[in-house]
Amino acid sequence: MERGNNMIKWKKYMCVALSAAMMATLTTGCGDTSNDSTTTDKAEATTESDSDTLQDALAAEISADDSDDADKEETVYVLADADGTANDVTVSTWLKNADGSEGLNDKTNLSDIENVKGYEGYKDNGDGTITWAANGSDIYYQGKSSEKLPVDVKITYKLDGEEIEPSELAGKSGKVTIRFDYTNNTKQTVKAGSKNSEVISPFVMLSGMILPVDKFSNVQVENGKVISEGSNQIVVGYAVPGFKQCLQKGIDDSKIQTAIDNIDVPDYVEVSADVTDFELAMTMTVAASDLLDSDAEDAIDEVKDKADISDLSSSADKLGSSADQLEEGSGKITNGLETLKDGTYSLKNGAETLANGAASLKDYTSQLADGTSKISSAMDSLDAGITSIKTGSAALNDGAKTLASGAKTLDTSIGTLQTGADTLNSGVKELQAGFAGDSNSVGLSKGASSLASGVKTAYDGSQALAKGASDIKTGVDTLITMMKGMPTQVVTQAEANVYSQLSGNITSEAGIDAAMAQIEQALPMGQAAYDAYVQQEGAYAQLIEQYNGLAQAKGALNAIDQIGESLTATITDEKTATQIKSLQDGAATLDTKMGELSAGLKSANDGAATLSAGVDKAYTGVKALASGTGDLAAGAKALKNGSKSLSDGAASLSKNMNTLYQGSLTLATGSGELKTAASTLDTSAGQIADGAKSLSEGADQLNSGSKTLDSGADKLVSGSKTLSDGMKQFNEDGIKKITKLFAGNYQEDIDYIEALFSDDAKYTSFGGAIDGTKSTVKFIYETAAIKADDK
């Protein structure tokens, strides 16, 4: 398997990293990569309008460099003679102050340094570094340089096949040829596998010029193209000087050398045209060192993302093996779009499942809202009942106090009764009448018995009320448990739906990751190699389809987790948690106070029973006293004992009635809190119901959108198949033949190519950079005009 991987990796570097990266430099529509520093600090050009137009045209042909995270950006402006000889070099520098520092340190070899966007000054540290007083801002400065350029540009001119000096060409007519030759002067020592190798820093050179249609016709360009723009023709050509030679120098294998010889890597640009009264405003060349630094996978991405398919097809006869790579890429695009089609079908099914689940959730939350509304309404009735209990207990408390006072007075009177028989006899008769009662009054004996019976009835009722409060507390706890468990139920059901659509008995994200990891080991082989390896046509497409299905399932699981987290956050946020706690506390308080009320009524019941027994004893004593004066002493003593019991029972009843009254006050307060908490829960449940409704509506929209995406994927697959079929002949005659060259282990050669593409080989700064900082640089060469009056 290692041998196959090396072969595939080698082919990607040779056929993709070289061809595709150079093709990417000629794609249109990539956008203007200029920034404020390049437009503001630009050195003065001979013709400002032509310079700007040409620079924009060249910039549009280059994919934007990845300089957003650079600490330092340099643009080197080279003013040159018409033959390319440099005579003035200006470096425009942008120092980025991401941290808002007061001072910015920089390393530079420039002279005549000038701040071009502000008034901040700098200090020369005497060791090749300077420190700017940035005051939290970015710094834009420029300066002059006498350093040797990394790439030299040489321009030669011919008139009707004969070389001619630029100044002699002005005003002439005929067949004119303009050739750009480039010399890469860089040398870098990089680590290639286990050894050090000397390589160049690869530079892509884009040269261009503006040719008016009234003077230039039949314009042809080698290694470039012509862009028509109104009354002008913009010529753009590209080259990678020294790159192919560097490859050949570092690779020894004869078969690979042969393959490199057959790869077209231009190192010059040549323009020819029929000219009347020759004039040339200027030429411009842009040099960048970071357009070939991608690895093979990045190069493939550049082809997919940036290549104009129709333009590359029309240029296939000029770009050779680059067109072969385009065919391979188009086949993979077709396979990928087939996978996209299947994925959109799965997405459509998943969206329908989500919509159904959201609808169910909406129904459940509506039921929850109805339940909490009923609890809130029931609390109004409970609150009214507790208010009645408070009022009745107050009356009982007052009556108990009066009874206790009367019983105490009775005890004192019975003591006086013992002072005399007559007084006792008369008093006993009255007392007996008081105990027995008459048509106008019930009598003490029956009254005490009725009181005991009433208190017992109240006590029995309080026990039922206490049980009801306990049931309310249990119901509240059950309701809260159901609320907290709802996100888990929703997530579990949704995840089960996702796993049910996967094959291979995968029941966890770890299982998905393991399956994806196993597939990723085989993906780099490519379609042809993998199908041949497993001896099954279409196996690679099935592998990609399986991989994308797993990736979509993993994405769906992540979305489900987010929904679960959102529901959990709604139920567990601080406001809801406070409301739930208030509800629990209110229910617990109600349960506790109802228990206290029941205990108090039990004490009252015991006191009333004691009172009734004492009254009965006193009544018996009175009747015995009335039977005769001989029993006076005994009756008085018995009456004394009975009156003492009456006094004690009345005092106990008064005390317990007070406890009952205080408990009723506390119960009324707890009832109010419970009512408020129930109302809050009712409001929160309504908000949850509204949120579930919004989720349901969003799921319906996702379901509708996924159906539209599924339809669009069908059309896209149909178009991509047409492209793939059109390029099939290139694959048969090109890529498959090259593949046969790579049957051995070329690890050292791969290491060398990786080193050539590595950051160590990249040219990142012309003026200098402090160690540890990231810098980028590009060069703009502008030549002098060739005009008839110059002659």
Buried (B, 14 or more C-beta within 10 A) or exposed (E): EEEBBBBBBBBBBBBBBBBBBBBBBBBEEBEEBBEEBBBEBBBEBBBEEBBBBBBBBBBBBBBEBEBEEBBBBBBBBBBBEBBBEBEEBBBBBBBBBEEEEEBBBBBBBBEEBEBBBBEBEBEEEEEEBBBBBBBEBBBBBBBEBEEEBBBBBBBBBBBEEEEBEBBEBBBBEBEBBBBBBBEBBBEBEBEBBEEEBEBBBBBBBBBBBBBEEEBBEEBEBBBBBBBEEEEBBBBBBBBBBBBBBBBEBBBEBEEBEEBBEEBBBBBBBBBBBBBEEBBBBBBBBBBBBBBBBBBBEBBBEBBBEBBBBEBBBEBBEBBBBBBBBBBBBBBBBBBBBBBBBBBBBBBBBBBBBBBBBBBBBBEBBBEBBEBBBEBBEEBEEBBEBBBEBBEBBBEBBEBBBEBBBBBBEBBEEBEEBBEEBEEBBEBBEEBBBBBBBEEEEEBBBBBBBEBBBBBBEBBEBBBEBBEBBBEBBEEBBEBBEEBEEBBEBBBEBBBEBBBEBBEEEBEEBEBBEEBBEEBEEBEBBBBBBBBBBBEEEEBBBEBBBBBBBBBBBBBBBEBBBEBBEEBBEBBEEEEBEEBBEBBBBBBBBBBBBBBBBBBBBBBBBBBBBBBBBBBBBBBBBBBBBBEEBEBBEEBBEBBBBBBBBBBBBBBBBBBBBBBBBBBBEBBBEBBBBBBBBBBBBBBBBBBBBEBBBEBBBEBBEBBEEBBEBBEEBEEBBEEBBEBBEEBEEBBEEBBEEBBEBBEBEBEBBBBBBBBBBBEBBBBBBBBBBBEEBBBBBBBBBBBBBBBEEEE
